[in-house]
Amino acid sequence: MKAFADYLAQIDNTQHRERTEEVLKWVAEKYPNMEQKIAWNQPMFTDHGTFIIAFSIAKQHLAVAPEKAGIDHFSDDIVQAGYDHTKQLVRIKWDGPVDYSLLEKMIEFNIMEKADCTTFWRK
């Protein structure tokens, strides 16, 4: 979590900072072999040099970015969890619950789908 310390320290809203830290800590503990880094001013996790998932904050939500393929694959699950999404990210409202089982599915999907990927992003 050291990789994210400066990012978290810059979040003024205590609730947003605590929620973001909670989610990042969960991912880091669940997937200790993934690399933690800040890129494009957002915390992200990579596996063997390829992007797996990233997070960013907005006024109304925590954004989760599992790449378009992850959004497409889990679109129904995302809506069922009560989240809205774009082509590139899922929005988790600050005052709503975090569906960790959905996060796990998206992360596992990307790890499996990108096991042989040699680029950062999918082509």
Secondary structure, 3 states (H helix, E strand, C coil): CHHHHHHHHCCCCHHHHHHHHHHHHHHHHHCCCCEEEEECCEEEEEECCEEEEEEEECCCEEEEECHHHHHHHHHHHHHHCCCEECCCCEEEECCCCCCHHHHHHHHHHHHHHCCCCCCCCCC
